Structures are given as structure tokens and as C-alpha cells.
Amino acid sequence: MSIVKHTYDAKWHRKGTVGWRRGCSWHGQKSCAEQPTSSYETPNGVMAACPRAERQIEDLYGCPARREL
């Protein structure tokens, strides 16, 4: 499966979501106090990811993500 990694930007996330509110949507706002550093386009939708989540997402999808500009 292909995923695309972007530098975190709230514009990638739907209004009202954890990612839009500058939280880690991979772990959830209650479970993670870290700020997201990346936004990923995944088969499950766009995810905001803290540094720890970045490793987990890339491990789950089996390879490092392509970075789009």
C-alpha cells in the first residue's frame, strides 16, 4: 500500500478533527501530548502523526513513506 508523507499542516485535516486541532490523530488527543510533525495520507484517511507515530505508521505500511512537496 502506498502512503504519502507531508510536513504537518492543519490544512490536510478536516475541520474539527484531532489533526486539525494540532493533535496526534494516530494516538488520539487523550493518549498523546506530543505535537504532530507529519501528516500522512493513508488508506484509512489523513493522519496527523507525532514522531513516535511516524515510526509506527511506516512500520505498519511496510516501508518509509514517499514525501510529497
C-alpha positions as CSV (number, residue, x, y, z in Angstrom):
1,M,0.0,0.0,0.0
2,S,1.2,3.5,-0.8
3,I,1.2,6.2,1.8
4,V,2.3,9.8,1.3
5,K,4.1,11.8,4.0
6,H,3.8,15.6,4.3
7,T,5.2,18.1,6.8
8,Y,2.4,18.6,9.3
9,D,-0.1,21.2,8.2
10,A,-3.6,21.6,9.7
11,K,-5.0,22.2,6.1
12,W,-4.6,18.4,5.4
13,H,-7.1,17.6,8.1
14,R,-10.9,18.0,8.2
15,K,-12.2,20.8,10.4
16,G,-13.0,19.6,13.9
17,T,-10.7,16.6,13.8
18,V,-7.8,15.9,16.2
19,G,-5.3,16.6,13.4
20,W,-7.0,19.9,12.6
21,R,-6.7,20.8,16.3
22,R,-2.9,20.2,16.2
23,G,-3.1,16.9,18.0
24,C,-1.7,13.4,17.1
25,S,-4.6,11.7,15.5
26,W,-2.8,8.4,15.4
27,H,-2.7,8.1,19.2
28,G,-5.6,10.4,20.0
29,Q,-5.6,13.6,21.9
30,K,-6.2,12.0,25.3
31,S,-3.4,9.4,24.8
32,C,-0.7,11.7,23.3
33,A,0.5,15.1,24.4
34,E,3.1,15.4,21.5
35,Q,2.6,17.8,18.7
36,P,2.3,16.3,15.2
37,T,5.3,16.7,12.9
38,S,3.8,15.0,9.8
39,S,0.6,14.5,8.0
40,Y,0.1,11.1,6.3
41,E,-2.3,10.2,3.5
42,T,-3.1,6.6,4.3
43,P,-5.7,4.1,3.0
44,N,-7.6,4.9,6.3
45,G,-7.6,8.7,5.7
46,V,-5.3,11.5,6.6
47,M,-3.5,11.1,9.9
48,A,-1.6,13.7,12.0
49,A,1.5,12.0,13.5
50,C,3.9,12.8,16.3
51,P,7.5,11.5,15.9
52,R,6.5,8.2,17.7
53,A,3.5,7.7,15.4
54,E,5.6,8.3,12.3
55,R,7.7,5.2,13.1
56,Q,4.5,3.2,13.8
57,I,2.8,4.2,10.6
58,E,5.8,3.5,8.5
59,D,6.3,0.1,10.2
60,L,2.6,-0.7,9.7
61,Y,2.7,0.0,6.0
62,G,5.9,-1.8,5.5
63,C,8.2,0.9,4.1
64,P,9.1,4.5,4.5
65,A,6.5,6.9,3.0
66,R,7.1,8.9,-0.1
67,R,7.4,12.6,0.8
68,E,5.4,14.9,-1.4
69,L,6.3,18.6,-1.7
